[in-house]
């Protein structure tokens, strides 16, 4: 019953249209403002288009969830007929199990995944994201706020129209313009009222429909896991497969190590030969250089020795000259 709550939108919309026409005097023939009727008509037309798009998405979502519910019933019936045995073998090749496009594609992907020996849960493909995609959740989640926004927009438009036609310098002229002001305020009031009402109603309908869809999805998933979940390998088979895999991996690693050991020995031998030749060449080159350096140092030392001797002789000569200078000074003093 929750999945059919979108009928409330039709009822609320037609009631609001009738109310707007009535307060604008369409039924009584006392229509006072055409502009009010036009503005309300435009806003109601926009809301009607939004409702039509939302209802189309709700219908699509209902078809999907109804098919999930029917599929769960078929699975339970087949499970009981098979003596409470898993019905996946008969279901695995049943391409027409689902008719709805989204469900058909999702179930085909699940069957392909199971055939590839890569078990998974049905919820990986048939889940809440699939429901939200079919029900255009990205669109419907913003409709309630859009209705409120339209009501606020209508309020400002009505006030702008009323204040724009209001003018006068004294009490007499002001009283003549009260009518247009009230007419604009009427538009503002009406759009705010049905904007908020539509927002509340749509939010209630949308949440109820989605809650019903989630319940049907949970029911299908629980039945599928009970009656048709693809069997996985036993623990013994898995353990044996793991042991074989580990043995093959160990053998492969051993071969790699053997190859690496052989290559390492060859590389070490080549490196040893290269280092020995390098050291020999370095020694021969350095011996020659060191010999030349020693000769140069010896020559430098001999030069330093000769310089020291010359310095000593020079110092003795300077001392002798100083003594002669003192003797000369004494002689000059006596003279």
BELGI-V509265 format. One record per residue. N is the residue number from 1. RES is the residue in three letters. SS is DSSP state (helix for helix, strand for strand, loop for the rest). BURIAL is b if it has 24 or more other ideal C-beta (glycine too) atoms within 12 Angstrom, else e. D_FIRST is the distance of its C-alpha to the first C-alpha in Angstrom with 2 decimals. Layout:
N,RES,SS,BURIAL,D_FIRST ; N,RES,SS,BURIAL,D_FIRST
This chain:
1,UNK,loop,e,0.00 ; 2,UNK,helix,b,3.80 ; 3,UNK,helix,b,5.42 ; 4,UNK,helix,e,5.54 ; 5,UNK,loop,b,7.00 ; 6,UNK,loop,b,10.27 ; 7,UNK,helix,e,10.78 ; 8,UNK,helix,b,11.92 ; 9,UNK,helix,b,14.68 ; 10,UNK,helix,e,15.97 ; 11,UNK,helix,e,16.21 ; 12,UNK,helix,b,17.88 ; 13,UNK,helix,b,20.17 ; 14,UNK,helix,e,21.44 ; 15,UNK,helix,e,21.99 ; 16,UNK,helix,b,23.98 ; 17,UNK,helix,b,25.96 ; 18,UNK,helix,e,26.89 ; 19,UNK,helix,e,27.91 ; 20,UNK,helix,b,30.10 ; 21,UNK,helix,e,31.74 ; 22,UNK,helix,e,32.43 ; 23,UNK,helix,b,34.07 ; 24,UNK,loop,b,36.16 ; 25,UNK,loop,e,37.49 ; 26,UNK,loop,e,36.23 ; 27,UNK,loop,e,35.24 ; 28,UNK,loop,e,38.35 ; 29,UNK,loop,e,40.78 ; 30,UNK,loop,e,41.90 ; 31,UNK,loop,e,40.82 ; 32,UNK,loop,e,42.97 ; 33,UNK,loop,b,42.15 ; 34,UNK,helix,e,41.21 ; 35,UNK,helix,b,40.95 ; 36,UNK,helix,b,38.19 ; 37,UNK,helix,b,36.19 ; 38,UNK,helix,e,36.84 ; 39,UNK,helix,b,35.83 ; 40,UNK,helix,b,32.57 ; 41,UNK,helix,b,31.92 ; 42,UNK,helix,e,32.55 ; 43,UNK,helix,b,30.25 ; 44,UNK,helix,b,27.40 ; 45,UNK,helix,e,28.06 ; 46,UNK,helix,b,27.87 ; 47,UNK,helix,b,24.56 ; 48,UNK,helix,b,23.24 ; 49,UNK,helix,e,24.43 ; 50,UNK,helix,b,22.81 ; 51,UNK,helix,b,19.43 ; 52,UNK,helix,e,19.91 ; 53,UNK,helix,b,20.79 ; 54,UNK,helix,b,17.83 ; 55,UNK,helix,b,15.34 ; 56,UNK,helix,e,17.35 ; 57,UNK,helix,b,16.97 ; 58,UNK,helix,b,13.18 ; 59,UNK,helix,e,13.30 ; 60,UNK,helix,b,15.82 ; 61,UNK,helix,b,13.95 ; 62,UNK,helix,b,10.92 ; 63,UNK,helix,b,13.70 ; 64,UNK,helix,b,15.29 ; 65,UNK,helix,b,12.62 ; 66,UNK,helix,b,11.68 ; 67,UNK,helix,b,15.44 ; 68,UNK,helix,b,15.83 ; 69,UNK,helix,b,13.63 ; 70,UNK,helix,e,15.68 ; 71,UNK,helix,b,18.81 ; 72,UNK,helix,b,18.32 ; 73,UNK,helix,e,18.09 ; 74,UNK,helix,b,21.22 ; 75,UNK,helix,b,23.01 ; 76,UNK,helix,e,22.56 ; 77,UNK,helix,e,23.82 ; 78,UNK,helix,b,26.76 ; 79,UNK,helix,b,27.57 ; 80,UNK,helix,e,27.93 ; 81,UNK,helix,e,29.93 ; 82,UNK,loop,e,32.24 ; 83,UNK,loop,e,33.03 ; 84,UNK,loop,e,31.00 ; 85,UNK,loop,e,32.77 ; 86,UNK,loop,e,31.70 ; 87,UNK,loop,b,30.54 ; 88,UNK,helix,b,31.42 ; 89,UNK,helix,e,34.65 ; 90,UNK,helix,e,32.87 ; 91,UNK,helix,b,30.13 ; 92,UNK,loop,e,32.63 ; 93,UNK,loop,e,33.80 ; 94,UNK,loop,e,30.57 ; 95,UNK,loop,e,30.15 ; 96,UNK,loop,e,27.40 ; 97,UNK,loop,b,25.00 ; 98,UNK,loop,b,22.74 ; 99,UNK,loop,e,22.55 ; 100,UNK,loop,b,20.87 ; 101,UNK,helix,e,23.82 ; 102,UNK,helix,b,23.10 ; 103,UNK,helix,b,22.22 ; 104,UNK,helix,e,25.24 ; 105,UNK,helix,e,27.58 ; 106,UNK,helix,b,26.49 ; 107,UNK,helix,b,26.85 ; 108,UNK,helix,e,30.21 ; 109,UNK,helix,e,31.46 ; 110,UNK,helix,b,30.51 ; 111,UNK,helix,b,32.39 ; 112,UNK,helix,e,35.35 ; 113,UNK,helix,e,35.46 ; 114,UNK,helix,b,35.55 ; 115,UNK,helix,e,38.27 ; 116,UNK,loop,e,40.37 ; 117,UNK,loop,e,40.73 ; 118,UNK,loop,e,38.96 ; 119,UNK,loop,e,36.08 ; 120,UNK,loop,e,33.07 ; 121,UNK,loop,e,29.52 ; 122,UNK,helix,b,26.61 ; 123,UNK,helix,e,25.06 ; 124,UNK,helix,e,28.02 ; 125,UNK,loop,b,26.51 ; 126,UNK,loop,b,22.75 ; 127,UNK,loop,b,21.69 ; 128,UNK,helix,b,20.02 ; 129,UNK,helix,e,22.59 ; 130,UNK,helix,b,21.45 ; 131,UNK,helix,b,17.85 ; 132,UNK,helix,b,19.36 ; 133,UNK,helix,b,21.72 ; 134,UNK,helix,b,19.25 ; 135,UNK,loop,b,17.09 ; 136,UNK,loop,b,20.40 ; 137,UNK,helix,b,20.17 ; 138,UNK,helix,e,23.79 ; 139,UNK,helix,b,22.95 ; 140,UNK,helix,b,19.69 ; 141,UNK,loop,e,21.09 ; 142,UNK,loop,e,23.82 ; 143,UNK,helix,b,22.14 ; 144,UNK,helix,b,21.78 ; 145,UNK,helix,e,25.45 ; 146,UNK,helix,b,26.38 ; 147,UNK,helix,b,25.05 ; 148,UNK,helix,b,27.11 ; 149,UNK,helix,b,30.03 ; 150,UNK,helix,b,29.94 ; 151,UNK,helix,b,30.06 ; 152,UNK,helix,e,33.06 ; 153,UNK,helix,b,34.69 ; 154,UNK,helix,b,34.41 ; 155,UNK,helix,b,36.00 ; 156,UNK,helix,e,39.00 ; 157,UNK,helix,b,39.38 ; 158,UNK,helix,b,39.45 ; 159,UNK,helix,b,41.94 ; 160,UNK,helix,e,44.06 ; 161,UNK,helix,b,44.26 ; 162,UNK,helix,b,45.20 ; 163,UNK,helix,e,47.79 ; 164,UNK,helix,e,49.18 ; 165,UNK,loop,e,50.08 ; 166,UNK,loop,e,51.46 ; 167,UNK,loop,e,55.25 ; 168,UNK,loop,e,58.32 ; 169,UNK,loop,e,61.37 ; 170,UNK,loop,e,61.71 ; 171,UNK,helix,e,59.74 ; 172,UNK,helix,e,60.13 ; 173,UNK,helix,e,58.81 ; 174,UNK,helix,e,56.01 ; 175,UNK,helix,e,54.85 ; 176,UNK,helix,e,54.72 ; 177,UNK,loop,e,52.27 ; 178,UNK,helix,e,49.86 ; 179,UNK,helix,e,47.81 ; 180,UNK,helix,b,46.97 ; 181,UNK,helix,b,46.21 ; 182,UNK,helix,e,43.74 ; 183,UNK,helix,b,42.20 ; 184,UNK,helix,b,41.61 ; 185,UNK,helix,b,40.19 ; 186,UNK,helix,b,37.80 ; 187,UNK,helix,b,36.41 ; 188,UNK,helix,b,36.20 ; 189,UNK,helix,b,34.35 ; 190,UNK,helix,b,31.81 ; 191,UNK,helix,b,30.91 ; 192,UNK,helix,b,30.53 ; 193,UNK,helix,b,28.25 ; 194,UNK,helix,b,25.70 ; 195,UNK,helix,b,26.05 ; 196,UNK,helix,b,25.04 ; 197,UNK,helix,b,22.25 ; 198,UNK,helix,b,20.71 ; 199,UNK,helix,b,21.23 ; 200,UNK,helix,e,19.42 ; 201,UNK,helix,b,16.37 ; 202,UNK,helix,b,16.23 ; 203,UNK,helix,b,16.80 ; 204,UNK,helix,e,13.91 ; 205,UNK,helix,b,11.45 ; 206,UNK,helix,b,13.27 ; 207,UNK,helix,e,13.42 ; 208,UNK,helix,b,9.76 ; 209,UNK,helix,b,9.13 ; 210,UNK,helix,b,12.29 ; 211,UNK,helix,e,11.63 ; 212,UNK,helix,b,8.67 ; 213,UNK,helix,b,11.26 ; 214,UNK,helix,b,13.98 ; 215,UNK,helix,e,12.52 ; 216,UNK,helix,b,12.25 ; 217,UNK,helix,b,15.71 ; 218,UNK,helix,e,17.16 ; 219,UNK,helix,b,16.13 ; 220,UNK,helix,b,17.81 ; 221,UNK,helix,b,20.80 ; 222,UNK,helix,e,21.45 ; 223,UNK,helix,b,21.40 ; 224,UNK,helix,b,23.59 ; 225,UNK,helix,e,26.03 ; 226,UNK,helix,e,26.33 ; 227,UNK,helix,b,26.76 ; 228,UNK,loop,b,28.04 ; 229,UNK,loop,b,29.52 ; 230,UNK,loop,b,32.88 ; 231,UNK,loop,e,35.80 ; 232,UNK,loop,e,38.23 ; 233,UNK,loop,e,41.98 ; 234,UNK,loop,e,43.43 ; 235,UNK,helix,e,45.17 ; 236,UNK,helix,e,48.57 ; 237,UNK,helix,e,48.06 ; 238,UNK,helix,e,46.96 ; 239,UNK,helix,e,49.96 ; 240,UNK,helix,e,52.31 ; 241,UNK,helix,e,51.03 ; 242,UNK,helix,e,51.48 ; 243,UNK,helix,e,55.03 ; 244,UNK,helix,e,55.94 ; 245,UNK,helix,e,54.63 ; 246,UNK,helix,e,56.61 ; 247,UNK,helix,e,59.74 ; 248,UNK,helix,e,59.55 ; 249,UNK,helix,e,59.04 ; 250,UNK,helix,e,62.01 ; 251,UNK,helix,e,64.23 ; 252,UNK,helix,e,63.32 ; 253,UNK,helix,e,64.08 ; 254,UNK,helix,e,67.41 ; 255,UNK,helix,e,68.44 ; 256,UNK,helix,e,67.65 ; 257,UNK,helix,e,69.73 ; 258,UNK,helix,e,72.63 ; 259,UNK,helix,e,72.63 ; 260,UNK,helix,e,72.46 ; 261,UNK,helix,e,75.33 ; 262,UNK,helix,e,77.56 ; 263,UNK,helix,e,76.87 ; 264,UNK,helix,e,77.51 ; 265,UNK,helix,e,80.91 ; 266,UNK,helix,e,81.98 ; 267,UNK,helix,e,80.83 ; 268,UNK,helix,e,82.67 ; 269,UNK,helix,e,85.85 ; 270,UNK,helix,e,85.79 ; 271,UNK,helix,e,85.12 ; 272,UNK,helix,e,88.06 ; 273,UNK,helix,e,90.42 ; 274,UNK,helix,e,89.38 ; 275,UNK,helix,e,89.83 ; 276,UNK,helix,e,93.28 ; 277,UNK,helix,e,94.52 ; 278,UNK,helix,e,93.23 ; 279,UNK,helix,e,95.02 ; 280,UNK,helix,e,98.26 ; 281,UNK,helix,e,98.20 ; 282,UNK,helix,e,97.40 ; 283,UNK,helix,e,100.29 ; 284,UNK,helix,e,102.77 ; 285,UNK,helix,e,101.75 ; 286,UNK,helix,e,101.78 ; 287,UNK,helix,e,105.17 ; 288,UNK,helix,e,106.75 ; 289,UNK,helix,e,105.23 ; 290,UNK,helix,e,106.15 ; 291,UNK,helix,e,109.77 ; 292,UNK,helix,e,110.06 ; 293,UNK,helix,e,108.53 ; 294,UNK,helix,e,111.09 ; 295,UNK,helix,e,114.00 ; 296,UNK,helix,e,112.79 ; 297,UNK,helix,e,112.43 ; 298,UNK,helix,e,115.91 ; 299,UNK,helix,e,117.38 ; 300,UNK,helix,e,115.59 ; 301,UNK,helix,e,116.96 ; 302,UNK,helix,e,120.46 ; 303,UNK,helix,e,120.14 ; 304,UNK,helix,e,119.07 ; 305,UNK,helix,e,122.10 ; 306,UNK,helix,e,124.49 ; 307,UNK,helix,e,122.94 ; 308,UNK,helix,e,123.41 ; 309,UNK,helix,e,127.08 ; 310,UNK,helix,e,127.68 ; 311,UNK,helix,e,126.03 ; 312,UNK,helix,e,128.40 ; 313,UNK,helix,e,131.45 ; 314,UNK,helix,e,130.30 ; 315,UNK,helix,e,129.87 ; 316,UNK,helix,e,133.43 ; 317,UNK,helix,e,134.81 ; 318,UNK,helix,e,133.03 ; 319,UNK,helix,e,134.46 ; 320,UNK,helix,e,137.94 ; 321,UNK,helix,e,137.58 ; 322,UNK,helix,e,136.53 ; 323,UNK,helix,e,139.61 ; 324,UNK,helix,e,141.83 ; 325,UNK,helix,e,140.25 ; 326,UNK,helix,e,141.00 ; 327,UNK,helix,e,144.59 ; 328,UNK,helix,e,145.01 ; 329,UNK,helix,e,143.70 ; 330,UNK,helix,e,146.16 ; 331,UNK,helix,e,149.04 ; 332,UNK,helix,e,148.12 ; 333,UNK,helix,e,148.00 ; 334,UNK,helix,e,151.51 ; 335,UNK,loop,e,152.83
